[in-house]
Amino acid sequence: MSAQKSYNLQDSGVLRFPEGFVWGAATAAYQIEGAARDDGRGPSIWDTFSRTPGKVHAGHTGDVACDHYHRYPEDVRIMGDLGLHAYRFSISWPRIQPDGAGPANPRGLDFYDRLVDELQGGGITPIVTLYHWDLPQTLEDRGGWTNRETAERFAEYAAIMYSRLGDRVETWTTLNEPWCSAFLGYASGIHAPGRTEPEVSFAAAHHLLLGHGLAVQALRAAGASQIGITLNLAPVLSDDAEAASIVDGLQNRIFLDPVLRGEYPADVVERAGRFTDWSFVKDGDLEIISQPIDLLGVNYYNPQTVTGRAGEPANPVYPGSEGVAFPGADAPKTAMGWPVQPFGLTDLLVRLSHDYPGTPLIITENGAAFDDVVEDGQVHDVGRLSYLDGHLRAAHAAIEAGVDLRGYLVWSLLDNFEWAEGYRKRFGVVHVDYNTQRRTPKDSALWYREVVRRNGL
Ligand SMILES: N=[N+]=NCCCCNC(=O)[C@@H]1[C@H]2[C@H](O)[C@@H](O)[C@H](O)[C@@H](CO)[C@@H]12
């Protein structure tokens, strides 16, 4: 890749990150792989959802995406050109077990074998996400995450993957953002499987966490040493302490507390009481869920700004949030309409280190969508570069405050299938022309390469 432009950061005033800080990028299977029916892959809930009229922008699907399934050698070369230390990717469960259970599909396993070998050949550390939302449709046909058995199937799948890749993959995260799976998928319905049943979304959240715990047990028994979970977490900004606590509970503590403290927060149990009696929680579940982990993956995009408002109906993505309004933030916005508030990352990381001490943190996703234009083979994505710069400075401030932050993985390596937004929203530091599959590193990638090289800003 020719460096059309290099960013010569001046030595003076460079913000250095700790020695050994891990710099990388992240993606997810359904968002980049394509090859939706190749080599025995079965349908996932996102294959079904994206084919359901009106669910995904312009009827976009992950059928082709970035064709990473066939183009992974080129993509690994790009990672090498950028000097990345690590690459976070997810494994497509329906590629491994087309029906979500039973013997593994050898051609599915072979793909990830090849990918891991390619990464190793490039000196890039693989960081595996076992579940990034593409549940085998056959499991959803039996209730999906509202069915406790799905948690058991997930642990079996985790064991299959470790047996194949455990000799070369050291860092495993079980779930990506169970909050999205449960509350976007089963409560608001804006994500697959598109169910609008808040009363079952808490059971889905619990079974996701149970799947995490059972998978940790399986991975640990097989010899895995670095195991974690990735949560999307957001500090809550408000002039109303009660409103802030309600959303903090429904967004953050509902996952942090069971995983790291072995209990559900009492206020969340109470507020969800209007939807469920929590009878899906069985004796021993929380001991399984709170199996010790070695790393907490943090996905941060922006804080949530809320206020108390009597009579306000619940936000569909936060069942139980009656009386809380979401006025939006007075801040610059990304193309997703999300506020650019880097300070929220510092606040979040410092809070985590205070409230949940002892678990090393890694930023497994942070990035921004902006509307990019290719000009003479270049993409001058100043907005994204500025977003990343601000958030790296915020991360550095957290480290200065004593947070044990081990790394930063930018979301995302490539422009990709942005779920309900389809391909119209671009998060990549590398531009993808979906008509030609041509990859073009954006200015943000060239800048990030310098940050990695200098281990600082
Ligand atoms: N307001 N607001 N919102 C902040 C984020 C809301 C929850 N969505 C995420 O965190 C998803 C995460 C996902 O892993 C990835 O697969 C997605 O591509 C990115 C970008 O969307 C993010």
The ligand as an SDF file (V2000), in Angstrom:
LIG
                    3D

 22 23  0  0  0  0  0  0  0  0999 V2000
  -26.5080    6.0270   20.6340 N   0  0  0  0  0  0  0  0  0  0  0  0
  -25.6750    5.2420   20.6220 N   0  0  0  0  0  0  0  0  0  0  0  0
  -25.0350    4.3680   20.5850 N   0  0  0  0  0  0  0  0  0  0  0  0
  -23.7970    3.7870   20.8060 C   0  0  0  0  0  0  0  0  0  0  0  0
  -23.7480    2.3340   20.4090 C   0  0  0  0  0  0  0  0  0  0  0  0
  -25.0310    1.5890   20.5670 C   0  0  0  0  0  0  0  0  0  0  0  0
  -24.8390    0.1180   20.5150 C   0  0  0  0  0  0  0  0  0  0  0  0
  -24.1960   -0.3160   19.2570 N   0  0  0  0  0  0  0  0  0  0  0  0
  -22.9160   -0.6650   19.2580 C   0  0  0  0  0  0  0  0  0  0  0  0
  -22.2330   -0.5530   20.2300 O   0  0  0  0  0  0  0  0  0  0  0  0
  -22.3340   -1.2540   17.9790 C   0  0  0  0  0  0  0  0  0  0  0  0
  -21.1510   -2.0500   18.1210 C   0  0  0  0  0  0  0  0  0  0  0  0
  -21.0880   -3.4010   17.4340 C   0  0  0  0  0  0  0  0  0  0  0  0
  -20.2490   -4.3070   18.1380 O   0  0  0  0  0  0  0  0  0  0  0  0
  -20.5630   -3.2910   15.9900 C   0  0  0  0  0  0  0  0  0  0  0  0
  -20.8250   -4.5010   15.3120 O   0  0  0  0  0  0  0  0  0  0  0  0
  -21.2160   -2.0960   15.3040 C   0  0  0  0  0  0  0  0  0  0  0  0
  -20.8500   -2.0680   13.9310 O   0  0  0  0  0  0  0  0  0  0  0  0
  -20.7290   -0.8350   16.0180 C   0  0  0  0  0  0  0  0  0  0  0  0
  -21.2360    0.4340   15.3220 C   0  0  0  0  0  0  0  0  0  0  0  0
  -22.6400    0.5080   15.4380 O   0  0  0  0  0  0  0  0  0  0  0  0
  -21.1250   -0.8330   17.4670 C   0  0  0  0  0  0  0  0  0  0  0  0
  1  2  2  0
  2  3  2  0
  3  4  1  0
  4  5  1  0
  5  6  1  0
  6  7  1  0
  7  8  1  0
  8  9  1  0
  9 10  2  0
  9 11  1  0
 11 12  1  0
 11 22  1  0
 12 13  1  0
 12 22  1  0
 13 14  1  0
 13 15  1  0
 15 16  1  0
 15 17  1  0
 17 18  1  0
 17 19  1  0
 19 20  1  0
 19 22  1  0
 20 21  1  0
M  CHG  1   2   1
M  END
$$$$
